């Protein structure tokens, strides 16, 4: 589903960008696009472990990582892409001590040819999440 990029004053703010969301990813929790494509690259906003209603799911880092990755996967699919198109991932963890649990689930989604990745410990995440994951993907043939 495409996002209407014409502002309320009739000015086109798209600047050549195309954005979308996915019903499985649930609503954005702020004024941002969940997925934006520009110049053959697709940028996914950080995905938390939110259900379709926008509520944080119950569970630890492993469960939250799985849900965040499923949300990202649904956004990619909505744009005609897959995890195989991801070239860069950034993971934000509330506690780096939970890295092994996150990494084990992450490896299930990227069993081979995983993208480049950075992982950071942060002071806090929206909605009290334990993990947030963002991706950059490249459209094949771009």
TORRO-75595 format. One line per 2 residues: for each residue x, y, z of N, C-alpha, C. Coordinates in nm, 2 decimals, padded with zeros to 4 digits. Layout:
! TORRO-75595
X:Y:Z:X:Y:Z:X:Y:Z ~ ...
//
This chain:
! TORRO-75595
00.09:-00.12:00.00:00.00:00.00:00.00:00.09:00.12:00.00 ~ 00.07:00.21:-00.10:00.16:00.33:-00.11:00.11:00.44:-00.01
00.20:00.52:00.03:00.17:00.63:00.12:00.14:00.75:00.03 ~ 00.04:00.83:00.06:00.01:00.96:-00.01:00.12:01.06:00.03
00.20:01.11:-00.06:00.31:01.19:-00.03:00.28:01.34:-00.06 ~ 00.15:01.37:-00.09:00.12:01.51:-00.12:00.07:01.57:00.01
00.14:01.68:00.05:00.11:01.74:00.18:-00.02:01.81:00.18 ~ -00.07:01.86:00.29:-00.20:01.92:00.30:-00.21:02.05:00.23
-00.10:02.11:00.19:-00.10:02.23:00.12:-00.08:02.21:-00.03 ~ -00.08:02.08:-00.07:-00.07:02.05:-00.21:00.07:02.04:-00.27
00.17:02.06:-00.18:00.31:02.04:-00.23:00.35:01.90:-00.22 ~ 00.42:01.85:-00.32:00.47:01.71:-00.32:00.60:01.71:-00.25
00.60:01.64:-00.13:00.72:01.63:-00.05:00.80:01.50:-00.07 ~ 00.76:01.43:-00.18:00.82:01.29:-00.20:00.97:01.30:-00.24
01.01:01.40:-00.31:01.15:01.41:-00.36:01.20:01.28:-00.42 ~ 01.11:01.21:-00.49:01.15:01.09:-00.56:01.15:00.97:-00.47
01.10:00.98:-00.35:01.09:00.87:-00.26:00.96:00.80:-00.27 ~ 00.96:00.67:-00.24:00.83:00.60:-00.24:00.82:00.53:-00.10
00.71:00.53:-00.04:00.70:00.47:00.09:00.58:00.37:00.10 ~ 00.59:00.28:00.20:00.48:00.19:00.22:00.48:00.13:00.36
00.38:00.06:00.39:00.37:-00.01:00.51:00.31:-00.15:00.48 ~ 00.29:-00.23:00.59:00.24:-00.37:00.57:00.14:-00.39:00.68
00.02:-00.45:00.65:-00.07:-00.48:00.76:-00.01:-00.56:00.87 ~ 00.07:-00.65:00.84:00.14:-00.74:00.94:00.24:-00.66:01.03
00.29:-00.55:00.97:00.38:-00.48:01.05:00.31:-00.39:01.15 ~ 00.18:-00.37:01.14:00.11:-00.28:01.24:00.14:-00.14:01.21
00.08:-00.05:01.28:00.09:00.09:01.26:00.22:00.15:01.30 ~ 00.27:00.25:01.24:00.38:00.33:01.28:00.35:00.40:01.41
00.44:00.41:01.50:00.41:00.48:01.63:00.45:00.62:01.64 ~ 00.47:00.68:01.52:00.51:00.82:01.51:00.49:00.87:01.37
00.53:00.99:01.34:00.53:01.05:01.21:00.65:01.01:01.12 ~ 00.65:00.89:01.07:00.75:00.84:00.99:00.70:00.73:00.90
00.77:00.70:00.79:00.74:00.59:00.70:00.81:00.46:00.76 ~ 00.74:00.35:00.75:00.81:00.23:00.79:00.90:00.17:00.68
00.88:00.21:00.56:00.97:00.17:00.45:00.97:00.28:00.35 ~ 01.09:00.31:00.31:01.11:00.42:00.21:01.21:00.37:00.10
01.18:00.39:-00.02:01.27:00.35:-00.13:01.31:00.47:-00.20 ~ 01.44:00.48:-00.23:01.50:00.59:-00.30:01.63:00.54:-00.37
01.64:00.56:-00.50:01.76:00.52:-00.58:01.79:00.37:-00.57 ~ 01.69:00.29:-00.57:01.71:00.14:-00.57:01.74:00.09:-00.43
01.75:00.17:-00.33:01.77:00.12:-00.19:01.64:00.14:-00.11 ~ 01.61:00.04:-00.02:01.50:00.05:00.06:01.55:00.06:00.21
01.49:00.16:00.28:01.53:00.18:00.42:01.41:00.15:00.50 ~ 01.43:00.05:00.59:01.33:00.02:00.69:01.35:00.09:00.82
01.25:00.15:00.87:01.26:00.21:01.00:01.28:00.10:01.10 ~ 01.33:00.14:01.22:01.35:00.04:01.32:01.22:-00.04:01.36
01.23:-00.17:01.36:01.11:-00.25:01.39:01.13:-00.30:01.54 ~ 01.02:-00.28:01.61:01.01:-00.33:01.75:00.92:-00.46:01.74
00.91:-00.52:01.85:00.83:-00.64:01.86:00.68:-00.61:01.89 ~ 00.62:-00.54:01.80:00.48:-00.50:01.82:00.39:-00.59:01.74
00.27:-00.61:01.80:00.16:-00.68:01.74:00.09:-00.59:01.64 ~ -00.01:-00.65:01.57:-00.07:-00.57:01.46:-00.15:-00.45:01.51
-00.18:-00.45:01.64:-00.24:-00.33:01.70:-00.14:-00.23:01.76 ~ -00.01:-00.26:01.75:00.09:-00.16:01.79:00.13:-00.18:01.94
00.09:-00.30:02.00:00.13:-00.32:02.14:00.26:-00.41:02.14 ~ 00.34:-00.38:02.24:00.46:-00.46:02.26:00.42:-00.60:02.30
00.48:-00.71:02.23:00.45:-00.84:02.27:00.52:-00.88:02.40 ~ 00.46:-00.98:02.47:00.53:-01.03:02.59:00.64:-01.12:02.55
00.74:-01.13:02.64:00.85:-01.22:02.61:00.98:-01.15:02.62 ~ 01.09:-01.23:02.62:01.22:-01.18:02.63:01.28:-01.14:02.50
01.41:-01.13:02.50:01.48:-01.08:02.38:01.46:-01.17:02.26 ~ 01.47:-01.30:02.28:01.45:-01.40:02.17:01.31:-01.38:02.10
01.21:-01.37:02.18:01.07:-01.35:02.13:01.06:-01.22:02.06 ~ 01.11:-01.12:02.12:01.10:-00.98:02.06:01.18:-00.97:01.93
01.30:-01.04:01.93:01.38:-01.04:01.81:01.30:-01.10:01.69 ~ 01.24:-01.22:01.72:01.17:-01.29:01.62:01.05:-01.20:01.57
00.98:-01.14:01.65:00.87:-01.05:01.61:00.92:-00.93:01.53 ~ 01.02:-00.87:01.57:01.08:-00.75:01.50:01.12:-00.80:01.36
01.19:-00.91:01.35:01.23:-00.96:01.22:01.11:-01.00:01.13 ~ 01.01:-01.06:01.19:00.89:-01.09:01.11:00.82:-00.96:01.06
00.82:-00.86:01.14:00.76:-00.73:01.09:00.85:-00.68:00.98 ~ 00.98:-00.68:00.99:01.07:-00.63:00.88:01.05:-00.71:00.76
01.04:-00.84:00.77:01.02:-00.93:00.66:00.89:-00.90:00.59 ~ 00.78:-00.87:00.66:00.65:-00.84:00.60:00.66:-00.70:00.52
00.74:-00.61:00.57:00.76:-00.48:00.50:00.83:-00.50:00.37 ~ 00.94:-00.58:00.38:01.01:-00.61:00.26:00.93:-00.68:00.16
00.85:-00.78:00.20:00.76:-00.86:00.11:00.66:-00.76:00.04 ~ 00.60:-00.67:00.12:00.51:-00.58:00.07:00.57:-00.49:-00.05
00.70:-00.47:-00.04:00.77:-00.39:-00.14:00.83:-00.48:-00.25 ~ 00.80:-00.61:-00.25:00.85:-00.70:-00.35:01.00:-00.74:-00.33
01.04:-00.74:-00.20:01.17:-00.78:-00.16:01.17:-00.89:-00.06 ~ 01.29:-00.94:-00.02:01.30:-01.04:00.08:01.42:-01.01:00.16
01.44:-01.09:00.27:01.56:-01.08:00.35:01.69:-01.10:00.27 ~ 01.69:-01.17:00.16:01.80:-01.19:00.08:01.85:-01.06:00.01
01.76:-00.96:00.01:01.80:-00.83:-00.05:01.86:-00.73:00.05 ~ 01.86:-00.77:00.18:01.91:-00.68:00.29:02.07:-00.68:00.28
02.12:-00.55:00.28:02.26:-00.54:00.27:02.32:-00.48:00.40 ~ 02.24:-00.43:00.49:02.29:-00.37:00.61:02.18:-00.38:00.72
02.22:-00.42:00.84:02.13:-00.43:00.95:02.19:-00.35:01.07 ~ 02.10:-00.29:01.14:02.15:-00.22:01.27:02.05:-00.27:01.38
02.11:-00.33:01.48:02.04:-00.38:01.60:02.06:-00.29:01.72 ~ 01.96:-00.25:01.79:01.96:-00.18:01.91:01.91:-00.27:02.02
02.00:-00.29:02.12:01.96:-00.37:02.23:01.96:-00.29:02.36 ~ 01.87:-00.32:02.45:01.86:-00.25:02.58:01.98:-00.30:02.66
02.02:-00.42:02.64:02.13:-00.48:02.72:02.22:-00.57:02.64 ~ 02.34:-00.54:02.62:02.43:-00.62:02.53:02.45:-00.76:02.59
02.42:-00.78:02.72:02.43:-00.92:02.77:02.33:-01.01:02.70 ~ 02.22:-00.95:02.64:02.13:-01.03:02.57:02.16:-01.06:02.42
02.28:-01.02:02.38:02.33:-01.04:02.25:02.32:-01.19:02.20 ~ 02.36:-01.28:02.28:02.36:-01.42:02.24:02.21:-01.47:02.20
02.11:-01.43:02.28:01.98:-01.47:02.25:01.93:-01.40:02.12 ~ 01.96:-01.27:02.10:01.92:-01.20:01.98:01.99:-01.27:01.86
02.12:-01.29:01.88:02.20:-01.35:01.77:02.15:-01.48:01.72 ~ 02.11:-01.57:01.81:02.06:-01.70:01.78:01.94:-01.69:01.69
01.84:-01.61:01.73:01.72:-01.59:01.65:01.75:-01.52:01.51 ~ 01.84:-01.42:01.52:01.88:-01.35:01.39:01.94:-01.45:01.29
02.02:-01.54:01.34:02.08:-01.64:01.26:01.98:-01.73:01.19 ~ 01.87:-01.76:01.25:01.76:-01.84:01.19:01.70:-01.76:01.06
01.70:-01.63:01.07:01.65:-01.55:00.95:01.75:-01.53:00.85 ~ 01.88:-01.54:00.88:01.99:-01.52:00.79:02.09:-01.64:00.80
02.05:-01.76:00.76:02.13:-01.88:00.78:02.26:-01.88:00.70 ~ 02.26:-01.80:00.59:02.39:-01.78:00.51:02.38:-01.65:00.44
02.50:-01.60:00.41:02.51:-01.47:00.34:02.44:-01.36:00.42 ~ 02.46:-01.35:00.54:02.40:-01.25:00.63:02.45:-01.11:00.59
02.37:-01.01:00.60:02.42:-00.87:00.57:02.52:-00.82:00.67 ~ 02.59:-00.71:00.63:02.67:-00.64:00.73:02.58:-00.60:00.84
02.64:-00.59:00.97:02.55:-00.56:01.08:02.63:-00.48:01.19 ~ 02.56:-00.39:01.25:02.61:-00.32:01.37:02.51:-00.35:01.48
02.56:-00.36:01.60:02.48:-00.38:01.72:02.52:-00.28:01.83 ~ 02.42:-00.21:01.89:02.45:-00.11:01.99:02.36:-00.13:02.11
02.42:-00.11:02.23:02.34:-00.10:02.35:02.29:00.04:02.36 ~ 02.16:00.06:02.39:02.10:00.19:02.41:02.04:00.20:02.55
02.01:00.33:02.58:01.96:00.36:02.72:01.81:00.32:02.73 ~ 01.74:00.32:02.61:01.60:00.29:02.61:01.55:00.28:02.47
01.43:00.21:02.46:01.37:00.19:02.33:01.22:00.22:02.35 ~ 01.15:00.26:02.24:01.01:00.30:02.25:00.93:00.18:02.30
00.83:00.21:02.37:00.73:00.12:02.43:00.79:00.02:02.52 ~ 00.92:00.04:02.57:00.98:-00.05:02.66:01.04:-00.17:02.60
01.06:-00.17:02.47:01.12:-00.28:02.40:01.26:-00.32:02.44 ~ 01.29:-00.44:02.42:01.43:-00.49:02.45:01.52:-00.49:02.33
01.46:-00.48:02.21:01.54:-00.49:02.08:01.46:-00.41:01.97 ~ 01.54:-00.35:01.89:01.48:-00.28:01.77:01.58:-00.31:01.66
01.53:-00.34:01.54:01.61:-00.37:01.42:01.57:-00.29:01.30 ~ 01.67:-00.23:01.24:01.64:-00.16:01.11:01.73:-00.22:01.00
01.68:-00.21:00.88:01.75:-00.26:00.76:01.76:-00.16:00.65 ~ 01.87:-00.19:00.57:01.88:-00.12:00.44:01.89:-00.24:00.34
01.80:-00.23:00.24:01.80:-00.34:00.13:01.82:-00.27:00.00 ~ 01.86:-00.35:-00.10:01.88:-00.30:-00.23:01.79:-00.38:-00.33
01.72:-00.31:-00.41:01.63:-00.38:-00.51:01.72:-00.44:-00.61 ~ 01.70:-00.57:-00.64:01.77:-00.64:-00.75:01.77:-00.56:-00.88
01.88:-00.56:-00.95:01.89:-00.49:-01.07:01.91:-00.34:-01.06 ~ 01.91:-00.29:-00.94:01.93:-00.14:-00.93:02.07:-00.10:-00.93
//
